[in-house]
């Protein structure tokens, strides 16, 4: 069953990305902006998880830098 919101721990488990990396990517990628609940905990939606998986593919699998991945996400071509 799909959920409306996922915690950072659940997203970390689903994507196999450590929570500190997820928090770091939030500072770099403007499109990755999980909301925070009243307790201050991050709540991720399905779209956020999809973006994290795309970033994982670009950064970890295809070895793009975060700057290169940011250009791709924003629709620009990365420098060779």
N, C-alpha and C positions, 0 to 999 in steps of 0.2 A: 504494500500500500504506500502510495506517495504521500508525503507530508507537505504542508504549506511552507513550513520553516524548518531549517536544520541548524543545529549548534555548530560551533567551530570544530568541536571534537568529532561530530558526525561527518562533517565535510572532510576533515583530515583523514578519517577512516575510509570514506568513499573514494577520495582522490589519491590517497597515499602521499599526501603533502603534509609536512609538519605544520602545526598551528603557527609557529613563529614565522614560517615562510609565507603563510596566508596573510598574516598581519603585515609583513613587509611588502608583499605585493599590493596590498591596499594603498600603501603610501605612494606607489609608483603608477598604478593603473587606475585612471579616473573612472573607468567603467565598473571596477570591482568595489562596490560600496554597500556592503551588507548593513542593514539597519541594526540598531541596538535597541533592546527591550528596556523596560523600566529599571531592571537590575543592572543594565550596562553591558549585557552579554550580546554578542553578535548573533544575528539571525539571518541565515542565508536562504535565498530562494533557489528554485531549479535553475533559473537563468544564471545566477551567480556560480553554481556548480558547473554548468556548461562552460562558462568563461574560464574557471579555474582549470578544467580539463584541457581546454584549448591552450592556455598558458603553459601548462605542464608539457604538452606536446611540443610547443615551440621552444621552450627554455631547456627542458631536460632531455627531450628526445632528439630534437633537431639542432640543439646547441646554439640557439640564438641568445644574444645578450638580452637583458631586460629592455634596453633601449631599442634594440632591433625588434623585439616582440611587441613593444609599445607602438612602433611605427606600423607593424602589420595589423595590429588590432585597430588602430586609428585609420586604416585604409591606405597608408602610404607604403611605398616600396622601401625596404631596408637598403642601406648602403652595402655594396658587395664586400 
